[in-house]
Each structure stands twice: as structure tokens, then as C-alpha cells.
């Protein structure tokens, strides 16, 4: 709740700053003179910006379970499930969070992810490919990384960040659309929105959306380093490094990424390999070699 409050407060503060700047620059009078309800546009942008993000977060566990056909372990049925349950239970205790649901999904990918709207009611899911191809210490490192995401509130933070950026994308794209429409409008044109508005707002929303995605992905890469560091604290540095080295080996050997639910890809311990240069700005995960090097320098 504290994280949600801080982000909402930040969003309100930024909106207030924009409101003041728009007023000082006279843009609010310009918009009002052209029949645009400035306050309603801000409110509309806020609702549109956050509604989709919060709905997605609220149903994230449901989406994960149904998209991947996850078998949620209610009672361990064999030694493997018992070890998985006990390991996650101990990691959750060390991290100071409630016991998450545990799930296994059938897939050749060597991966795992965590999702859920609340840190004390989350889901940790692992692939059968990971359980088959990793040793127990490596699996423990992966699980610690996912528990760290939950403890850090990364799912909620990503949602709120996306909501804030969506709000400004919606608002600014429409303001620019209105402005372009006024520039292109002829004196004898009838009232109402013209082609300039629709083209301007559409193109601007795409461009601003791309820029917003770069910001979200930059945060996503940063949180991966934090989850690796906390995972090393929870499970041990050798286990965390061993997990990432094994993932790197798998990916270099042609490992696959299961994209049945693309919205969850950013929450997996490994996604499509990051790139250097421009494309690296849109990667949700840093390159595995970079993460390994950061862990090797880490003092735990």
C-alpha cells in the first residue's frame, strides 16, 4: 500500500506541476477558447492511463494460470514438488513475505516467473524445462530471484509506472492533436474535430508510446539487477551466479522463450537476450553476461 500511495502521490504531483506550467504559459486559456475542457481531458487521461494497467495487474495470476496451463501445487504429490514447496517457503520466510502460490507449467523453456497484485498473495511458476535441466542449487537461485521480485513489489511498481506514462501519453497526444488541427484548420471550416486532430494525436501517441516503452524497459532492466542481488542474499551468491550461467549456456545452445503470455515475459528470470545499441533500449532484461559480472562484483 505504501508503494501505491507514493506512486499515486507522485502522479498527482506531476499532474499538478503540468497544470501550473500550462496555466503560466497560457495553454489552458488557449485550449478553453477552442472548446476544449482542460480539466476533463486531464481526468480522462488519468482514468485511461491507469485503468488498463490496474486491470492487467488484478488478473495477472488468472492470465498466467490459464495461458500456461499452470498446475498449482496445493499439496505436494511427490518428492520434487515437496522440495519445491519447502524451498520457496524458506525463501519467502527469509524475504519476509507471505507464502506465494506455487505452480509448474509444461514447457521446454528453462524459465520461471512471479506475478500477482499483492506481495503476500503472489504466484511463483516454474517450467518443467527448468526443473529437468537445472541442478537443485541453480533452481534455488532462480526461485530466490523470483521471490526477490515479489518482496521488492516489482509487479506493482511496473504497473504504476506504466500507468503514469500512459496518462501523459494520452494527455499530450491529444493536446498536440488539437494544436495541429488548429494550425491546419481554415477559417471557413465548420466546428468539430478535423483530420489534423486525428492524424496528430494518432502519430503522437505512437511516438510517445515508444518513448514510454523505453522508460519502462529501462526500469525493468534495473529491477533485474536488484532481484539478482537480493536473490544472492536469499539463496547464496554461488547459487545465483550458477543459475545465470546455466541460463546463459541454455540460451547460447538455442534455448527457447515461451511467449504464450507476452505480458508476463518481463517478469521471467530470462527473456530474449538483450542487445547493445538502440535495440537494447527496448530489452526487458540486461544481457546475462552483464548480470553475471554485476553479481561477481557484489559483496554479500
ABEGO torsion letter per residue (X at the ends): XAAAAAAAAAAAAAAAAAAAAAAAAGAAAAAAAAGBBAAAAAAAAAAAAAAAAAAAAAAAAAAAAAAAGBBBBABBABAAAAAAAAAAAAAAAAAGBBBBBBBBBBBABBBBBBBEABAABBBBBBBAAAAAABBAAAAAAAAAAAAAAAAAGAAAAAAAAAAAAAAAAAAAAAAAAAAAAAAABBAABBBEBBAAAAAAAAAAAAAAAAAAAAAAAAAAAAAAAAAAAAAAAAAEAAAAAAAAAAAAAAAAAGBBBBAABAAAAAABABBBBBBBEAAAAABABBBAAAAAAAAAABBX
